[in-house]
Amino acid sequence: MSSLEPLKGCDVFPPMLTAEERARRVERGDAQAAGKPKRTRDTGKRFAALNAFVDCTLATIPRTDALVWLVLFRDTRGDIAKTAQAYISRRANLCRRTVGMALKRLEARGLVDVAYRGGLNRGLSIYRIRPLGKDAPHAQ
């Protein structure tokens, strides 16, 4: 296979807009045509939470706890994350037991609240993620 052939099963990108087409769409108020991503209301809140975690909390917790928190943060929709510890362990390349211990430490520090403990025949666990723990200088 040469380097110019598309991979099997991959879609081809749509053709790029010409400068004239882009200008017409911008005049109509199409923000995506101007190259700006569509923003949702929660985008600002998510970046604020991530920034608070990185600025105030990240340096104070072990690496494994930070990895688990970041995986949960990525899975958060609204203010909750639904996921299994086995899935977290695969994504963070950690042992499942290590993930369980990290979750207990995060819960003790106030960075994660376990809203529902899932399990075999009970479904996924539900977590509430907080960027600042109880002992953070700017805790909410």
C-alpha angles and dihedrals in degrees: 000000000000121000091248097061116096117243115261112262094019123121121233117240115250116255116275119254119254118240091256094051091048091050091051092051092047089053088054090053099253102154094190091058089060089058094255117132118238108259126211127204094252095054093083092047092050093051090047090052092047092048092050090051094049095043101043110017113026097076092049100057134064119266094249092053090050092050092050092047092049093050090050091046090053090052094048116121113182101336100322137074123207114198145125124249089234090057091049090049093053094048095046094039092237134132113264091238090052089054090051092051091046090052090052091051092047090049091049090052093049095246095115131030117199105221094176131008110219127194144146108345090356101083131229126340117249120220134185111214123214123186095207125051129216092268097046116119092235099036115164 
